[in-house]
Amino acid sequence: MKIAMLCCSNAWGGLEINIFKLCCWLQERGNNVLLIASEDSKIAQKAKEANIRIEYLNLSKSKFLHFVSVFGLIKTLKKHQIHNLIIGHYRQYYLAVWAKSLGFTIKIKLLYLQQMRMNVNRKNPYHAYYFSRIDAWLTPLKYLKDELIVNTTLKEGQIHLHPLCCDTKKFTNANAIRSEARKTFRLNENIFLVGIAGRLDKEKGQKYLIEAIKLLKDRNIIISALIVGEESVGGTGYLAELKQTTSSLGVENLIIFKPFTDEIAAFYKAIDIFAICSTNEPFGMVTVEAMLSGTPIVGAETGGTSEILNGGQWGNLFEAKNAKSLAKQLETMYLKYPEAVEKAAQFKEDATSKYSHNTWCERIENIFNNL
């Protein structure tokens, strides 16, 4: 099957990483995959290294739709005779719809891969037109599907429910033991460590973890934190803000900053608890990865985290944006750590079948075949 993926983003966060991996997995399954991306983007660089075909489409910097880009997209799809197009980035949603509408010489089937929330009303005639041109909308969680029903004019038959997935074997079969994993990150073997991984951004909530570590320290509970990630392209100095917070709270010796790493499986083995502190996480692939690694999880009760953790059955939930609530759940897990590890082993087994990337790819292939 010929499939094109549209993702003209210069960022390199969870969204772009998911799209890149999906390109790789679809190609491994024998599909003819084409990535349409910005020329200087990280995703284009990674795709080139992975021998995925690339066509460059550099979008206008104007906030308005640029029809040169629309016809560029049509020309690319016609050149490769590709009819199946996955919209991998929400900002190219309108571009793809206009390409479908104006591409008279090639029939385009559109599948939108949702990774962001749709929690504002979009039932006006303007947006209704765009929703009517989408052939399939793939959403990863039930609460996101419920938002679509309430806030859009999408029909039930357009919406397909399936979680974002990953290469489960990368995490379930990780051979690194705790001591070896800690050597990878140059970490002290004897500290109790909570880790957080992801883009350094206020919405990711790293600051609440630092504040929680301070609250625990004041109660003579010494837990260290490993913060892994980098700021978005054109970041606003959030890393400096986090380091300033660490200094002002007097916990410099308990907070460890590390840049983004490809050794993510080792990261989950190196930590004792994984924290997902995002203030509004639509899905959170890192939560799934931690589950597959058998790492106990403390997560903010917001967005998709609560649903992924099955309402707290597969991890401890805390009130979002509340460092005191986070500290309480970390303390609970710290004091009953053997029980937390036992629970983590149970949800690891359940997650392995649910989040297999092969089932995700198969679902996408079936959707296109049935359109």
C-alpha positions in Angstrom: 0.0 0.0 0.0 1.2 3.5 -0.8 0.9 5.9 2.1 2.1 9.5 2.5 2.6 11.1 5.9 2.3 14.9 6.2 4.3 16.4 9.0 5.9 19.8 8.3 7.0 20.5 11.8 10.4 21.8 12.9 9.9 20.6 16.4 11.1 17.3 17.8 8.7 16.3 20.6 6.4 13.4 21.3 4.2 14.2 18.3 6.9 14.2 15.8 8.6 11.2 17.3 5.4 9.2 17.1 5.0 10.2 13.4 8.6 9.2 12.6 8.2 5.8 14.3 4.9 5.2 12.5 6.6 5.8 9.2 9.3 3.3 10.0 6.8 0.6 11.2 4.5 1.0 8.2 7.5 0.6 5.9 8.7 -2.4 7.8 5.3 -4.0 7.1 5.9 -3.7 3.4 4.1 -0.4 2.7 5.5 2.1 0.3 5.8 5.1 2.6 6.6 8.8 1.8 7.2 11.4 4.4 6.3 15.0 3.4 8.2 17.3 5.7 10.1 20.6 6.0 13.6 20.4 4.6 15.5 21.5 7.7 13.4 19.6 10.2 14.6 16.9 12.6 12.0 14.5 11.4 13.3 14.8 7.9 16.8 14.1 9.1 15.7 11.1 11.0 13.7 9.8 8.1 16.7 10.1 5.8 18.8 8.1 8.2 16.1 5.4 8.3 15.9 5.2 4.5 12.3 6.5 4.3 11.5 8.4 1.1 11.1 12.2 1.7 9.6 15.0 -0.3 10.2 18.5 1.1 7.3 21.0 1.5 8.4 24.2 3.1 5.3 26.0 4.3 4.6 29.7 4.2 5.3 31.5 7.5 2.1 33.4 7.1 -0.7 32.4 9.5 -3.0 32.2 6.5 -3.3 29.2 4.2 -0.7 29.4 1.4 -2.1 27.9 -1.8 1.4 27.5 -3.2 1.8 24.9 -0.5 -1.5 23.3 -1.3 -0.6 22.8 -5.0 2.8 21.7 -4.0 1.2 18.9 -1.9 -1.1 17.9 -4.8 1.9 17.8 -7.1 3.9 15.6 -4.7 1.0 13.1 -4.3 0.4 13.0 -8.0 4.1 12.5 -8.8 4.2 9.4 -6.6 0.6 8.3 -7.4 -0.3 8.2 -3.7 -4.0 8.3 -2.7 -3.7 7.6 1.0 -2.6 10.6 3.1 -2.2 10.7 6.9 -2.3 14.1 8.4 0.4 13.8 11.1 0.4 17.4 12.4 -2.6 19.4 13.3 -1.3 22.6 11.7 -1.4 20.9 8.3 -5.0 19.9 8.7 -6.4 22.7 6.5 -3.6 22.3 3.9 -4.5 18.6 3.4 -8.3 19.3 3.1 -7.7 21.9 0.4 -5.4 19.5 -1.4 -8.2 17.0 -1.4 -10.7 19.5 -2.6 -8.6 21.0 -5.4 -6.7 17.8 -6.4 -9.1 17.0 -9.3 -6.6 14.8 -11.0 -5.9 12.5 -8.0 -8.4 11.1 -5.5 -7.0 11.7 -2.0 -8.2 9.7 1.0 -7.5 11.6 4.3 -6.9 10.1 7.7 -6.2 12.5 10.5 -4.1 11.1 13.3 -5.1 12.9 16.4 -2.6 13.7 19.1 -4.0 17.0 20.4 -7.2 17.7 22.2 -10.3 19.2 20.5 -11.9 20.7 23.6 -13.3 23.9 22.0 -16.5 24.2 20.0 -15.9 23.8 16.3 -19.5 23.3 15.1 -19.7 26.4 12.9 -20.2 26.1 9.1 -16.6 27.0 8.5 -15.1 24.1 10.5 -18.0 21.8 9.5 -16.7 22.0 5.9 -13.3 20.8 6.9 -14.6 18.0 9.0 -16.8 16.8 6.2 -13.8 16.3 3.9 -12.0 14.0 6.4 -12.5 10.4 5.5 -11.3 9.0 8.8 -10.3 10.5 12.1 -8.2 8.2 14.3 -8.3 9.2 18.0 -6.4 7.4 20.8 -8.6 7.6 23.8 -12.3 7.5 24.7 -12.3 10.9 26.4 -10.9 12.4 23.2 -13.6 10.7 21.2 -16.3 12.1 23.5 -14.8 15.6 23.0 -15.1 15.2 19.3 -18.7 14.2 19.5 -19.5 17.3 21.7 -17.3 19.9 19.9 -17.3 18.9 16.2 -19.6 17.9 13.4 -17.7 14.7 12.7 -20.0 11.7 12.3 -19.7 8.5 14.4 -18.7 6.6 11.3 -15.7 8.9 10.6 -14.2 8.5 14.1 -12.0 5.4 14.9 -10.7 4.7 18.3 -7.3 3.1 18.8 -4.4 4.1 21.1 -1.1 5.4 20.0 1.4 2.6 20.2 5.1 1.8 20.4 7.6 -1.0 19.8 6.7 -2.9 23.0 9.6 -5.2 22.8 12.0 -2.3 23.1 10.8 -1.8 26.6 9.5 -5.2 27.8 12.7 -7.0 26.6 15.2 -4.3 27.8 18.1 -6.3 29.3 19.7 -3.4 31.2 19.6 -3.8 34.9 19.3 -0.8 37.3 23.0 -0.5 38.0 24.0 -0.6 34.3 21.2 1.8 33.4 22.4 4.3 36.0 25.9 4.1 34.7 24.5 5.1 31.3 23.3 8.4 32.8 26.2 8.7 35.3 23.8 8.4 38.3 24.5 7.5 41.9 23.6 3.9 42.5 22.3 4.5 46.0 19.8 7.3 45.5 16.0 6.8 45.3 15.1 8.4 42.0 11.9 9.7 40.4 12.2 10.5 36.7 10.4 12.7 34.2 11.0 12.7 30.4 9.7 15.0 27.7 9.9 18.4 26.1 10.9 21.1 28.6 7.8 23.2 28.7 5.5 24.7 31.3 2.7 22.4 30.2 4.9 19.4 31.0 5.0 20.4 34.6 8.6 19.7 35.5 8.4 22.6 38.0 5.8 20.9 40.1 8.2 17.9 40.5 11.0 20.1 41.7 8.6 21.8 44.2 7.4 18.3 45.4 11.0 17.2 46.0 11.5 20.3 48.2 8.3 19.5 50.2 9.5 15.9 50.7 12.9 17.1 51.8 11.3 19.3 54.4 9.7 16.1 55.8 13.1 14.3 55.8 12.1 12.1 52.8 15.1 12.3 50.5 14.1 11.6 46.9 16.1 12.8 43.9 14.7 13.7 40.5 16.0 13.1 37.0 14.7 15.5 34.4 15.4 14.5 30.9 14.5 16.6 27.8 15.2 19.7 25.9 13.3 22.9 25.1 11.3 23.2 21.9 12.8 24.9 18.9 12.8 28.6 19.8 12.3 27.8 23.5 11.5 30.5 25.9 14.2 29.8 28.6 12.2 27.3 30.6 15.3 25.3 31.4 16.9 28.4 33.0 13.7 28.9 34.9 13.7 25.3 36.2 17.4 25.6 37.3 16.6 28.9 39.0 13.7 27.2 40.9 16.0 24.4 41.9 18.5 26.9 43.3 16.0 29.1 45.1 14.5 26.0 46.8 17.9 24.7 47.8 17.5 21.3 46.2 20.4 21.5 43.7 21.9 18.3 45.0 18.6 16.4 44.5 17.7 17.5 40.9 19.6 16.1 37.9 19.1 17.6 34.4 20.0 15.5 31.3 19.4 16.3 27.6 17.1 14.3 25.4 18.3 10.8 24.9 17.7 7.9 22.5 18.5 5.6 25.4 14.9 5.9 26.6 14.6 2.2 27.6 17.6 2.6 29.9 16.0 5.7 31.4 13.0 3.8 32.7 15.3 1.1 34.1 17.5 3.7 35.8 14.6 5.3 37.8 12.5 4.0 40.7 9.4 5.9 39.9 8.2 7.6 36.7 6.3 10.9 37.0 4.0 12.4 34.4 3.2 15.9 35.5 1.7 17.5 32.4 -1.0 20.0 33.0 -2.9 18.9 29.9 -1.5 15.8 28.2 -3.8 14.5 25.4 -2.2 11.1 25.5 1.3 10.7 26.8 3.4 8.0 25.1 5.9 8.2 27.9 3.3 6.9 30.3 2.8 3.9 28.1 6.6 3.3 27.8 6.9 3.4 31.6 4.1 0.9 31.9 5.8 -1.4 29.4 9.1 -1.1 31.4 7.4 -2.2 34.6 8.2 1.2 36.3 5.8 2.4 39.0 4.0 5.6 37.8 2.7 8.7 39.5 0.6 10.8 37.1 -1.4 14.0 37.0 -5.2 13.4 37.0 -5.8 15.3 33.8 -6.0 14.7 30.0 -5.3 11.2 28.9 -3.1 10.2 31.8 -6.0 9.2 34.0 -7.6 7.0 31.3 -4.3 5.3 30.4 -3.7 4.6 34.1 -7.3 3.2 34.3 -8.4 5.7 36.8 -5.6 5.0 39.2 -5.6 1.2 38.9 -2.3 1.2 37.1 -0.6 4.0 38.9 -1.0 6.7 41.6 -2.9 9.9 40.5 -2.4 13.3 41.9 -4.2 16.7 41.4 -2.7 18.4 38.4 -0.7 21.6 39.0 -0.5 20.7 42.7 3.0 20.0 44.0 1.6 19.2 47.5 -0.6 16.5 46.0 2.3 15.1 43.9 4.5 15.0 47.0 1.9 13.1 48.9 1.6 10.4 46.1 5.4 10.1 45.8 5.7 9.6 49.6 3.0 7.0 49.5 4.7 5.1 46.7 8.2 5.5 48.4 6.9 4.1 51.7 5.2 1.1 50.0 7.7 0.7 47.2 7.6 -3.2 47.0 3.9 -3.1 46.5 4.3 -0.5 43.8 6.8 -2.6 41.9 4.4 -5.6 42.2 1.5 -3.6 40.7 3.8 -2.3 38.0 4.6 -5.9 36.9 0.9 -6.6 36.6 0.1 -3.6 34.3 3.2 -4.3 32.3 1.6 -7.6 31.1 -1.7 -5.9 30.3 0.0 -3.0 28.4 2.1 -5.3 26.2 -0.8 -6.5 24.1 -2.8 -3.3 24.2 0.0 -1.0 22.9 1.7 -3.1 20.2 2.7 -1.0 17.2 1.7 -3.8 14.8 -1.9 -3.6 15.9 -1.8 0.2 15.3 -0.4 -0.2 11.8 -2.8 -2.9 10.9 -5.7 -0.7 12.0 -4.5 2.2 9.8 -4.1 -0.2 6.8 -7.6 -1.6 7.3 -9.1 1.9 7.6 -7.6 2.9 4.2 -8.6 -0.4 2.6 -12.2 0.1 3.7 -12.6 3.7 2.7 
